[in-house]
Amino acid sequence: MKLSVKALVLCAMAVVINVVLGEAVSALKIPLLFLDTMGTIFIAAVYGMPYGIITGIATNLLMGAIGGSWAAVPFALVSVAVAIVVALVSRGNFTLTKAIIAGVLLSIVAPMIGAPIRIALFGGLTGSGTDVIILALKQAGQEMISATYWGAVVSNIVDKMVSCILVAILLMNKQIKSML
């Protein structure tokens, strides 16, 4: 793989976008939304899997470094999965239909990786809006791993679908496409 300076610069910008959007949504306590993978989705859709993976891993490393807690670092595995799924679905043309397909797939795949990490690091509860769903499922008799997984699926349906659709809409813009 020949590295492109332009793509790497855009990867760095996407990392910043991931961190800023993720922190803003977290500070605003918007339920079921994170937006911390939008940059990764954008890069994976436009430049493919390797650049998407670089963006995702760098995002989690930066979040760990500036957040004062390295707990974000293991979630890089989720970011890698996001890049892989989007790159495979996109194949260089991230249409609205492909965005919806990617959003649905990510809603299932991301929690498969993230739920065990969430349980290992935090016992399943992180202080996000997803915790309400997890606690309701736990109260209804679900085991913690099942409650954590399904709670994450619900939040990821919202977050990943919104993120993928926003990226697809951005990529419909001719000026943005011409700069890539």
LODREN-611148 format. One record per residue: y, z, x of N, C-alpha, C in turn; residue in one letter. Coordinates in Angstrom, 3 decimals, always signed. Layout:
((Y; Z; X); (Y; Z; X); (Y; Z; X); "a");
...
This chain:
((-1.175; +0.000; +0.840); (+0.000; +0.000; +0.000); (+1.242; +0.000; +0.888); "m");
((+2.105; -0.960; +0.668); (+3.373; -1.025; +1.396); (+4.407; -0.218; +0.618); "k");
((+5.010; +0.774; +1.285); (+5.999; +1.609; +0.623); (+7.331; +0.881; +0.508); "l");
((+7.949; +1.008; -0.631); (+9.248; +0.407; -0.886); (+10.316; +1.494; -0.821); "s");
((+11.345; +1.272; -0.033); (+12.438; +2.251; +0.080); (+13.110; +2.430; -1.278); "v");
((+13.335; +1.330; -1.967); (+13.958; +1.392; -3.299); (+13.129; +2.264; -4.244); "k");
((+11.817; +2.049; -4.256); (+10.940; +2.837; -5.131); (+10.946; +4.308; -4.731); "a");
((+10.955; +4.595; -3.433); (+10.974; +5.991; -2.978); (+12.285; +6.686; -3.342); "l");
((+13.400; +5.962; -3.263); (+14.692; +6.531; -3.672); (+14.672; +6.842; -5.168); "v");
((+14.116; +5.921; -5.944); (+14.010; +6.162; -7.379); (+13.037; +7.299; -7.690); "l");
((+12.000; +7.451; -6.876); (+11.087; +8.596; -7.020); (+11.855; +9.905; -6.837); "c");
((+12.693; +9.954; -5.814); (+13.482; +11.163; -5.561); (+14.417; +11.451; -6.732); "a");
((+15.029; +10.412; -7.263); (+15.903; +10.597; -8.425); (+15.094; +11.071; -9.640); "m");
((+13.902; +10.535; -9.798); (+13.044; +10.931; -10.915); (+12.612; +12.390; -10.792); "a");
((+12.377; +12.847; -9.570); (+12.033; +14.257; -9.349); (+13.181; +15.141; -9.834); "v");
((+14.399; +14.779; -9.458); (+15.569; +15.554; -9.889); (+15.689; +15.533; -11.410); "v");
((+15.470; +14.382; -12.012); (+15.522; +14.271; -13.469); (+14.470; +15.178; -14.111); "i");
((+13.248; +15.165; -13.574); (+12.197; +16.040; -14.091); (+12.621; +17.503; -14.054); "n");
((+13.136; +17.928; -12.914); (+13.508; +19.334; -12.735); (+14.687; +19.697; -13.639); "v");
((+15.709; +18.865; -13.658); (+16.903; +19.162; -14.471); (+16.551; +19.190; -15.957); "v");
((+15.841; +18.175; -16.442); (+15.466; +18.151; -17.854); (+14.545; +19.324; -18.194); "l");
((+13.568; +19.581; -17.335); (+12.646; +20.688; -17.567); (+13.358; +22.032; -17.633); "g");
((+14.275; +22.256; -16.704); (+15.024; +23.513; -16.680); (+15.984; +23.619; -17.866); "e");
((+16.617; +22.517; -18.231); (+17.554; +22.519; -19.363); (+16.822; +22.837; -20.673); "a");
((+15.708; +22.178; -20.903); (+14.933; +22.416; -22.126); (+14.413; +23.854; -22.144); "v");
((+13.972; +24.339; -20.993); (+13.486; +25.715; -20.891); (+14.609; +26.716; -21.181); "s");
((+15.782; +26.479; -20.608); (+16.926; +27.384; -20.819); (+17.370; +27.385; -22.280); "a");
((+17.272; +26.219; -22.919); (+17.662; +26.112; -24.327); (+16.574; +26.610; -25.273); "l");
((+15.397; +26.904; -24.709); (+14.251; +27.407; -25.474); (+13.895; +26.494; -26.658); "k");
((+13.871; +25.191; -26.372); (+13.494; +24.222; -27.395); (+11.978; +24.260; -27.534); "i");
((+11.469; +24.594; -28.721); (+10.016; +24.725; -28.876); (+9.287; +23.383; -28.775); "p");
((+8.121; +23.423; -28.181); (+7.194; +22.294; -28.080); (+7.734; +21.116; -27.275); "l");
((+8.754; +21.338; -26.472); (+9.332; +20.270; -25.683); (+9.561; +20.774; -24.263); "l");
((+9.244; +19.938; -23.274); (+9.432; +20.302; -21.870); (+10.277; +19.256; -21.145); "f");
((+9.976; +17.976; -21.355); (+10.654; +16.828; -20.739); (+10.621; +16.850; -19.214); "l");
((+9.726; +17.636; -18.646); (+9.645; +17.754; -17.190); (+8.756; +16.700; -16.536); "d");
((+8.284; +15.737; -17.329); (+7.497; +14.642; -16.755); (+8.110; +13.270; -17.048); "t");
((+9.296; +13.246; -17.630); (+9.912; +11.954; -17.965); (+10.114; +11.068; -16.747); "m");
((+10.569; +11.645; -15.651); (+10.759; +10.871; -14.426); (+9.447; +10.338; -13.890); "g");
((+8.406; +11.166; -13.957); (+7.073; +10.751; -13.503); (+6.559; +9.596; -14.367); "t");
((+6.744; +9.721; -15.664); (+6.322; +8.665; -16.590); (+7.070; +7.368; -16.285); "i");
((+8.374; +7.468; -16.075); (+9.200; +6.298; -15.766); (+8.708; +5.607; -14.493); "f");
((+8.535; +6.372; -13.427); (+8.121; +5.796; -12.139); (+6.716; +5.207; -12.240); "i");
((+5.790; +5.914; -12.874); (+4.417; +5.399; -13.005); (+4.393; +4.116; -13.838); "a");
((+5.239; +4.051; -14.864); (+5.288; +2.863; -15.719); (+5.872; +1.665; -14.974); "a");
((+6.855; +1.907; -14.117); (+7.550; +0.812; -13.444); (+6.905; +0.447; -12.111); "v");
((+6.558; +1.460; -11.294); (+6.096; +1.207; -9.926); (+4.609; +1.494; -9.706); "y");
((+3.945; +2.065; -10.702); (+2.504; +2.255; -10.600); (+2.075; +3.649; -10.185); "g");
((+0.783; +3.768; -10.086); (+0.127; +5.048; -9.871); (+0.550; +5.792; -8.594); "m");
((+0.536; +5.156; -7.421); (+0.870; +5.920; -6.208); (+2.266; +6.541; -6.249); "p");
((+3.246; +5.770; -6.685); (+4.613; +6.286; -6.765); (+4.732; +7.358; -7.858); "y");
((+4.022; +7.171; -8.945); (+4.011; +8.182; -10.006); (+3.416; +9.487; -9.519); "g");
((+2.340; +9.394; -8.766); (+1.700; +10.594; -8.214); (+2.639; +11.301; -7.239); "i");
((+3.294; +10.537; -6.371); (+4.259; +11.122; -5.432); (+5.349; +11.865; -6.207); "i");
((+5.858; +11.241; -7.251); (+6.924; +11.842; -8.056); (+6.445; +13.132; -8.720); "t");
((+5.260; +13.098; -9.309); (+4.730; +14.279; -9.993); (+4.505; +15.448; -9.051); "g");
((+3.875; +15.189; -7.918); (+3.603; +16.266; -6.953); (+4.911; +16.825; -6.398); "i");
((+5.832; +15.934; -6.038); (+7.125; +16.392; -5.502); (+7.882; +17.228; -6.525); "a");
((+7.789; +16.863; -7.799); (+8.446; +17.641; -8.857); (+7.923; +19.072; -8.868); "t");
((+6.607; +19.225; -8.872); (+6.040; +20.569; -8.947); (+6.317; +21.381; -7.687); "n");
((+6.333; +20.723; -6.541); (+6.688; +21.430; -5.308); (+8.137; +21.906; -5.354); "l");
((+9.031; +21.046; -5.826); (+10.440; +21.433; -5.929); (+10.631; +22.540; -6.958); "l");
((+9.954; +22.435; -8.091); (+10.051; +23.487; -9.112); (+9.578; +24.826; -8.551); "m");
((+8.512; +24.788; -7.769); (+8.025; +26.009; -7.150); (+9.009; +26.568; -6.144); "g");
((+9.630; +25.683; -5.373); (+10.557; +26.129; -4.325); (+11.852; +26.696; -4.900); "a");
((+12.419; +26.027; -5.899); (+13.703; +26.500; -6.422); (+13.557; +27.526; -7.535); "i");
((+12.390; +27.576; -8.134); (+12.178; +28.503; -9.241); (+11.849; +29.918; -8.791); "g");
((+11.646; +30.107; -7.510); (+11.333; +31.436; -7.009); (+9.886; +31.842; -7.226); "g");
((+9.116; +30.971; -7.863); (+7.704; +31.260; -8.103); (+6.915; +29.988; -7.821); "s");
((+5.869; +30.134; -7.072); (+5.039; +28.975; -6.741); (+4.036; +28.670; -7.845); "w");
((+4.181; +29.320; -8.994); (+3.255; +29.087; -10.105); (+3.317; +27.653; -10.622); "a");
((+4.412; +26.950; -10.374); (+4.541; +25.557; -10.830); (+3.673; +24.608; -10.019); "a");
((+3.322; +24.999; -8.796); (+2.621; +24.090; -7.887); (+1.242; +23.659; -8.411); "v");
((+0.408; +24.566; -8.914); (-0.900; +24.101; -9.412); (-0.804; +23.097; -10.563); "p");
((+0.295; +23.153; -11.296); (+0.476; +22.210; -12.394); (+0.751; +20.791; -11.895); "f");
((+0.852; +20.614; -10.582); (+0.958; +19.267; -10.003); (-0.263; +18.440; -10.388); "a");
((-1.384; +19.101; -10.609); (-2.591; +18.386; -11.054); (-2.348; +17.708; -12.403); "l");
((-1.593; +18.364; -13.274); (-1.243; +17.772; -14.564); (-0.333; +16.566; -14.330); "v");
((+0.621; +16.718; -13.429); (+1.543; +15.614; -13.120); (+0.809; +14.405; -12.555); "s");
((-0.198; +14.649; -11.751); (-1.021; +13.559; -11.210); (-1.732; +12.842; -12.362); "v");
((-2.282; +13.605; -13.290); (-2.956; +13.002; -14.447); (-1.979; +12.189; -15.287); "a");
((-0.762; +12.694; -15.446); (+0.267; +11.969; -16.193); (+0.520; +10.608; -15.536); "v");
((+0.699; +10.613; -14.222); (+0.951; +9.368; -13.493); (-0.216; +8.392; -13.628); "a");
((-1.423; +8.901; -13.515); (-2.606; +8.034; -13.611); (-2.713; +7.403; -14.999); "i");
((-2.602; +8.225; -16.041); (-2.735; +7.707; -17.408); (-1.649; +6.678; -17.707); "v");
((-0.401; +7.004; -17.386); (+0.699; +6.082; -17.685); (+0.544; +4.777; -16.903); "v");
((+0.195; +4.864; -15.637); (+0.032; +3.646; -14.829); (-1.093; +2.770; -15.382); "a");
((-2.190; +3.383; -15.783); (-3.314; +2.613; -16.318); (-2.985; +1.978; -17.669); "l");
((-2.282; +2.730; -18.511); (-1.922; +2.189; -19.824); (-0.831; +1.130; -19.676); "v");
((+0.134; +1.390; -18.840); (+1.299; +0.512; -18.685); (+0.946; -0.847; -18.097); "s");
((+0.255; -0.824; -16.979); (-0.059; -2.067; -16.250); (+1.199; -2.909; -16.031); "r");
((+2.315; -2.215; -15.734); (+3.550; -2.917; -15.404); (+4.410; -3.326; -16.576); "g");
((+3.983; -3.022; -17.798); (+4.761; -3.393; -18.988); (+4.628; -2.281; -20.023); "n");
((+5.521; -1.313; -19.947); (+5.445; -0.113; -20.786); (+6.169; -0.355; -22.111); "f");
((+5.474; -0.992; -23.030); (+6.027; -1.286; -24.355); (+5.983; -0.035; -25.224); "t");
((+6.616; -0.108; -26.368); (+6.604; +1.009; -27.307); (+5.175; +1.337; -27.745); "l");
((+4.371; +0.320; -27.980); (+2.967; +0.532; -28.370); (+2.203; +1.236; -27.254); "t");
((+2.389; +0.779; -26.019); (+1.721; +1.426; -24.888); (+2.232; +2.847; -24.682); "k");
((+3.504; +3.082; -24.974); (+4.067; +4.427; -24.858); (+3.395; +5.378; -25.846); "a");
((+3.180; +4.918; -27.052); (+2.513; +5.753; -28.059); (+1.070; +6.031; -27.648); "i");
((+0.385; +5.009; -27.154); (-0.996; +5.190; -26.680); (-1.022; +6.192; -25.529); "i");
((-0.114; +6.023; -24.571); (-0.048; +6.955; -23.432); (+0.268; +8.367; -23.911); "a");
((+1.197; +8.490; -24.862); (+1.552; +9.811; -25.395); (+0.365; +10.511; -26.030); "g");
((-0.419; +9.778; -26.799); (-1.615; +10.354; -27.432); (-2.638; +10.766; -26.363); "v");
((-2.902; +9.875; -25.414); (-3.861; +10.196; -24.345); (-3.407; +11.418; -23.530); "l");
((-2.121; +11.452; -23.196); (-1.601; +12.586; -22.415); (-1.668; +13.889; -23.197); "l");
((-1.544; +13.806; -24.521); (-1.634; +14.996; -25.362); (-3.008; +15.640; -25.289); "s");
((-4.000; +14.853; -24.958); (-5.377; +15.345; -24.855); (-5.720; +15.688; -23.402); "i");
((-5.361; +14.795; -22.483); (-5.743; +14.949; -21.076); (-4.977; +16.071; -20.375); "v");
((-3.660; +16.113; -20.549); (-2.847; +17.117; -19.843); (-3.301; +18.549; -20.145); "a");
((-3.574; +18.906; -21.404); (-4.053; +20.270; -21.669); (-5.443; +20.571; -21.091); "p");
((-6.269; +19.541; -20.910); (-7.580; +19.767; -20.292); (-7.420; +20.323; -18.877); "m");
((-6.365; +19.890; -18.210); (-6.098; +20.343; -16.845); (-5.199; +21.574; -16.863); "i");
((-4.180; +21.546; -17.709); (-3.183; +22.618; -17.727); (-3.657; +23.923; -18.341); "g");
((-4.507; +23.876; -19.366); (-4.942; +25.113; -20.030); (-5.685; +26.063; -19.079); "a");
((-6.649; +25.585; -18.294); (-7.305; +26.505; -17.358); (-6.329; +27.076; -16.302); "p");
((-5.376; +26.260; -15.867); (-4.380; +26.747; -14.907); (-3.523; +27.816; -15.570); "i");
((-3.107; +27.546; -16.780); (-2.282; +28.483; -17.554); (-2.997; +29.819; -17.735); "r");
((-4.286; +29.765; -18.015); (-5.063; +30.999; -18.181); (-5.212; +31.725; -16.849); "i");
((-5.528; +30.985; -15.793); (-5.726; +31.591; -14.472); (-4.456; +32.273; -13.967); "a");
((-3.312; +31.642; -14.189); (-2.056; +32.183; -13.659); (-1.381; +33.188; -14.576); "l");
((-1.467; +32.957; -15.883); (-0.675; +33.752; -16.818); (-1.494; +34.395; -17.944); "f");
((-2.787; +34.259; -17.912); (-3.593; +34.781; -19.013); (-3.472; +33.932; -20.270); "g");
((-2.839; +32.759; -20.160); (-2.702; +31.836; -21.279); (-1.306; +31.790; -21.870); "g");
((-0.508; +32.825; -21.650); (+0.824; +32.913; -22.256); (+1.901; +32.828; -21.184); "l");
((+2.853; +31.912; -21.379); (+3.879; +31.693; -20.351); (+5.292; +32.024; -20.812); "t");
((+5.455; +32.374; -22.069); (+6.792; +32.642; -22.579); (+7.439; +31.423; -23.218); "g");
((+6.700; +30.334; -23.341); (+7.243; +29.127; -23.980); (+6.915; +29.156; -25.474); "s");
((+7.465; +28.188; -26.195); (+7.208; +28.086; -27.633); (+5.743; +27.849; -27.969); "g");
((+5.009; +27.319; -27.026); (+3.575; +27.078; -27.219); (+2.825; +28.386; -27.438); "t");
((+3.349; +29.474; -26.903); (+2.695; +30.775; -27.040); (+2.496; +31.176; -28.499); "d");
((+3.419; +30.811; -29.374); (+3.306; +31.145; -30.795); (+2.052; +30.505; -31.374); "v");
((+1.808; +29.251; -31.020); (+0.623; +28.542; -31.512); (-0.629; +29.166; -30.915); "i");
((-0.600; +29.453; -29.626); (-1.754; +30.062; -28.957); (-2.091; +31.402; -29.589); "i");
((-1.079; +32.226; -29.818); (-1.315; +33.545; -30.420); (-1.840; +33.432; -31.845); "l");
((-1.338; +32.459; -32.611); (-1.841; +32.244; -33.976); (-3.305; +31.826; -33.948); "a");
((-3.655; +30.941; -33.030); (-5.052; +30.509; -32.908); (-5.945; +31.658; -32.441); "l");
((-5.448; +32.453; -31.528); (-6.199; +33.625; -31.034); (-6.412; +34.612; -32.177); "k");
((-5.362; +34.855; -32.955); (-5.445; +35.767; -34.099); (-6.433; +35.253; -35.142); "q");
((-6.563; +33.925; -35.240); (-7.498; +33.317; -36.194); (-8.938; +33.346; -35.697); "a");
((-9.145; +33.897; -34.478); (-10.507; +34.069; -33.991); (-10.925; +33.141; -32.870); "g");
((-10.033; +32.294; -32.394); (-10.373; +31.388; -31.296); (-10.468; +32.161; -29.979); "q");
((-11.346; +31.688; -29.110); (-11.385; +32.225; -27.745); (-10.097; +31.804; -27.044); "e");
((-9.709; +32.542; -26.018); (-8.434; +32.266; -25.351); (-8.388; +30.847; -24.767); "m");
((-9.464; +30.372; -24.178); (-9.438; +29.020; -23.596); (-9.237; +27.972; -24.683); "i");
((-9.905; +28.144; -25.807); (-9.767; +27.203; -26.919); (-8.364; +27.274; -27.519); "s");
((-7.850; +28.482; -27.728); (-6.505; +28.660; -28.282); (-5.457; +28.077; -27.346); "a");
((-5.641; +28.285; -26.057); (-4.693; +27.762; -25.074); (-4.738; +26.233; -25.046); "t");
((-5.943; +25.680; -25.054); (-6.071; +24.219; -25.047); (-5.409; +23.612; -26.287); "y");
((-5.775; +24.087; -27.474); (-5.258; +23.484; -28.702); (-3.762; +23.745; -28.878); "w");
((-3.292; +24.887; -28.432); (-1.845; +25.140; -28.452); (-1.113; +24.150; -27.568); "g");
((-1.688; +23.892; -26.397); (-1.094; +22.923; -25.473); (-1.172; +21.504; -26.029); "a");
((-2.242; +21.178; -26.739); (-2.351; +19.849; -27.359); (-1.203; +19.654; -28.352); "v");
((-0.956; +20.654; -29.177); (+0.123; +20.548; -30.174); (+1.468; +20.333; -29.481); "v");
((+1.763; +21.141; -28.464); (+3.054; +20.987; -27.789); (+3.125; +19.666; -27.022); "s");
((+2.009; +19.231; -26.472); (+2.002; +17.962; -25.729); (+2.107; +16.756; -26.649); "n");
((+1.637; +16.871; -27.881); (+1.822; +15.765; -28.827); (+3.313; +15.507; -28.985); "i");
((+4.080; +16.577; -29.106); (+5.529; +16.431; -29.237); (+6.136; +15.974; -27.908); "v");
((+5.895; +16.742; -26.851); (+6.552; +16.494; -25.563); (+6.185; +15.151; -24.948); "d");
((+4.921; +14.865; -24.825); (+4.508; +13.627; -24.146); (+4.840; +12.396; -24.984); "k");
((+4.737; +12.529; -26.301); (+5.084; +11.396; -27.161); (+6.578; +11.105; -27.046); "m");
((+7.411; +12.133; -27.139); (+8.861; +11.954; -27.006); (+9.197; +11.376; -25.633); "v");
((+8.615; +11.938; -24.577); (+8.898; +11.471; -23.218); (+8.508; +10.008; -23.028); "s");
((+7.316; +9.652; -23.471); (+6.842; +8.266; -23.320); (+7.697; +7.291; -24.123); "c");
((+8.035; +7.647; -25.352); (+8.842; +6.753; -26.188); (+10.241; +6.595; -25.604); "i");
((+10.837; +7.682; -25.117); (+12.165; +7.573; -24.492); (+12.136; +6.653; -23.271); "l");
((+11.092; +6.772; -22.457); (+10.966; +5.892; -21.283); (+10.812; +4.440; -21.733); "v");
((+9.995; +4.190; -22.735); (+9.807; +2.817; -23.226); (+11.126; +2.248; -23.746); "a");
((+11.901; +3.059; -24.443); (+13.199; +2.615; -24.951); (+14.146; +2.315; -23.785); "i");
((+14.153; +3.177; -22.774); (+14.973; +2.914; -21.578); (+14.600; +1.584; -20.935); "l");
((+13.301; +1.329; -20.862); (+12.835; +0.110; -20.208); (+13.088; -1.146; -21.033); "l");
((+13.452; -0.997; -22.280); (+13.838; -2.154; -23.103); (+15.245; -2.621; -22.758); "m");
((+16.012; -1.754; -22.118); (+17.389; -2.069; -21.749); (+17.407; -3.080; -20.610); "n");
((+18.040; -4.203; -20.827); (+18.050; -5.283; -19.817); (+18.762; -4.879; -18.534); "k");
((+19.840; -4.105; -18.642); (+20.552; -3.675; -17.444); (+19.684; -2.762; -16.582); "q");
((+18.966; -1.845; -17.212); (+18.079; -0.950; -16.463); (+16.969; -1.765; -15.818); "i");
((+16.360; -2.671; -16.593); (+15.277; -3.496; -16.039); (+15.748; -4.337; -14.865); "k");
((+16.965; -4.833; -14.921); (+17.464; -5.696; -13.849); (+17.696; -4.917; -12.567); "s");
((+17.910; -3.619; -12.654); (+18.128; -2.787; -11.461); (+16.827; -2.395; -10.773); "m");
((+15.725; -2.540; -11.484); (+14.442; -2.118; -10.935); (+13.846; -3.239; -10.125); "l");
